[in-house]
Amino acid sequence: MLAGKFVMFLVVSYPASDIKGFINSPTKIGLFLLLVFLSWKIGSKVNASLQENHKEDEKHYNDLLE
């Protein structure tokens, strides 16, 4: 969760630091969009892995109760 907050902070602060330069530079816009996309994909994979582990732990716990 902390990493997600850090990414959100970067998403807001980086373009806001030089808004005119950011808008006028397609390279900056492309790199920024790439960073956002990669962080989204990585976050999705981490979330799926955590959910899978949670389901396995829950199944193991239910098996112990039976």
Beta strands, then each sheet from edge to edge (+ up, - down):
end
